[in-house]
Amino acid sequence: MATTFYNNIFLAANYLVGTNSYGLGFYNNLFVNSFAIPGGSFGAENITGISQADIFINQTGNSFSYDHDYHLKPTSAGVEGGSDGFDIGLYGSSVPYKEGAVPFNPHITDQAISPGTNPQGQIEVNIQVEAQPR
């Protein structure tokens, strides 16, 4: 089975795509370094040789961190550069990444449950729930 990469940002200094990797697809990706599609593979509309400092609002290195800001700079080559017309990267597509990796389904954000009942046999329960729009 072949793998196709759409709308990604590759920051690595070296891309380890083996010479026996055939049938790979690369479309609308942004590469910090130069990148040549390996023989037997295919692709189009890739952007190569972009300075990492020119991509994100606040990101350094090759490791993920919640402390970084992966939103694209307004001048980034990835803005509206995706195959779907959205931005390339984490915040692109019609269902972009949600801050903190919070799921779309409702989830409990805070709960307070008293350890015992009052004289009437009632227990106090306070639960807060949030959900993010798609």
BAPAMI-210259 format. One record per residue (C-alpha): residue number from 1; x negated, y negated, z negated. Coordinates in Angstrom, 1 decimal, decimal comma. Layout:
BEGIN
NUM/X/Y/Z
...
# end
This chain:
BEGIN
1/0,0/0,0/0,0
2/-1,4/-3,4/0,9
3/-1,4/-6,4/-1,4
4/-0,4/-9,8/-0,3
5/-1,3/-13,0/-2,2
6/0,9/-16,0/-1,8
7/0,5/-19,5/-3,3
8/-2,3/-18,7/-5,8
9/-5,2/-20,7/-7,0
10/-8,5/-18,8/-7,2
11/-11,2/-20,4/-9,4
12/-13,8/-17,6/-9,5
13/-17,3/-18,3/-8,2
14/-17,3/-15,0/-6,3
15/-14,3/-13,3/-4,9
16/-14,7/-9,5/-5,2
17/-12,8/-8,4/-2,2
18/-14,5/-5,2/-1,1
19/-15,5/-4,6/2,5
20/-13,3/-1,5/2,5
21/-10,2/-3,5/1,4
22/-8,0/-3,4/4,4
23/-4,5/-4,7/5,0
24/-4,7/-7,5/2,4
25/-2,7/-10,6/3,0
26/-3,8/-14,2/2,0
27/-1,2/-16,9/2,6
28/-1,1/-20,5/1,3
29/-3,7/-19,9/-1,4
30/-6,2/-22,5/-2,8
31/-9,8/-21,4/-3,2
32/-12,4/-23,4/-5,2
33/-15,2/-21,9/-3,1
34/-15,4/-20,9/0,5
35/-13,5/-17,8/1,3
36/-13,3/-15,7/4,5
37/-10,5/-13,2/4,9
38/-12,2/-9,8/5,0
39/-12,1/-7,7/8,1
40/-9,0/-5,6/8,5
41/-7,0/-8,1/6,4
42/-4,9/-11,1/7,4
43/-3,6/-14,5/6,3
44/-3,1/-18,2/7,1
45/-2,7/-21,6/5,7
46/-5,3/-21,1/2,9
47/-7,2/-24,1/1,5
48/-10,9/-23,5/0,7
49/-13,8/-25,4/-0,8
50/-11,7/-27,6/-3,2
51/-13,4/-29,0/-6,3
52/-11,9/-27,6/-9,4
53/-11,8/-31,1/-10,9
54/-9,4/-32,1/-8,0
55/-6,8/-29,4/-8,7
56/-5,4/-29,6/-12,3
57/-4,5/-32,3/-14,7
58/-6,7/-30,9/-17,4
59/-8,4/-27,5/-16,9
60/-12,0/-26,3/-17,0
61/-13,8/-23,0/-16,7
62/-12,3/-19,7/-15,4
63/-10,5/-18,5/-18,5
64/-6,8/-19,1/-19,3
65/-6,0/-21,3/-22,3
66/-2,7/-22,7/-23,6
67/-4,8/-25,9/-24,4
68/-5,2/-26,6/-20,6
69/-2,8/-28,4/-18,5
70/-2,3/-26,4/-15,2
71/0,0/-28,9/-13,6
72/-1,4/-30,1/-10,3
73/-2,8/-33,6/-10,0
74/-0,6/-35,7/-7,7
75/-3,5/-35,8/-5,2
76/-4,2/-32,0/-5,3
77/-4,2/-30,2/-2,0
78/-1,9/-27,7/-3,6
79/1,0/-30,1/-4,0
80/3,9/-28,8/-1,8
81/1,3/-26,5/-0,2
82/3,1/-23,2/-0,9
83/4,6/-21,0/1,7
84/8,0/-21,9/0,2
85/7,4/-25,7/0,3
86/6,8/-25,8/-3,5
87/3,4/-26,4/-5,2
88/0,7/-23,7/-5,1
89/0,0/-22,2/-8,5
90/1,7/-21,5/-11,8
91/4,3/-24,3/-11,6
92/5,3/-23,7/-8,0
93/8,2/-21,6/-6,5
94/11,9/-21,9/-7,3
95/11,2/-20,3/-10,7
96/8,1/-22,0/-12,1
97/6,3/-21,0/-15,2
98/7,9/-22,2/-18,5
99/5,7/-23,8/-21,1
100/4,6/-21,3/-23,8
101/5,8/-18,4/-21,6
102/9,2/-18,7/-23,2
103/11,8/-16,4/-21,6
104/14,9/-17,6/-19,8
105/17,2/-15,5/-22,0
106/18,3/-16,9/-25,4
107/15,9/-16,3/-28,2
108/15,8/-17,1/-31,9
109/13,6/-20,1/-32,8
110/14,4/-20,5/-36,5
111/16,2/-18,5/-39,1
112/17,0/-18,9/-42,7
113/18,9/-16,2/-44,6
114/19,4/-16,5/-48,3
115/18,1/-13,5/-50,3
116/21,4/-13,0/-52,1
117/25,1/-13,8/-52,2
118/26,8/-16,6/-54,0
119/29,4/-15,9/-56,7
120/32,1/-15,4/-54,0
121/30,0/-12,7/-52,3
122/29,0/-14,9/-49,3
123/25,6/-15,1/-47,9
124/24,2/-18,2/-46,3
125/22,8/-17,6/-42,8
126/21,4/-20,3/-40,5
127/20,1/-19,2/-37,1
128/18,9/-21,5/-34,3
129/18,8/-20,2/-30,8
130/17,4/-21,8/-27,6
131/17,3/-20,9/-23,9
132/15,5/-22,5/-21,0
133/17,2/-23,3/-17,8
134/15,9/-21,6/-14,7
# end
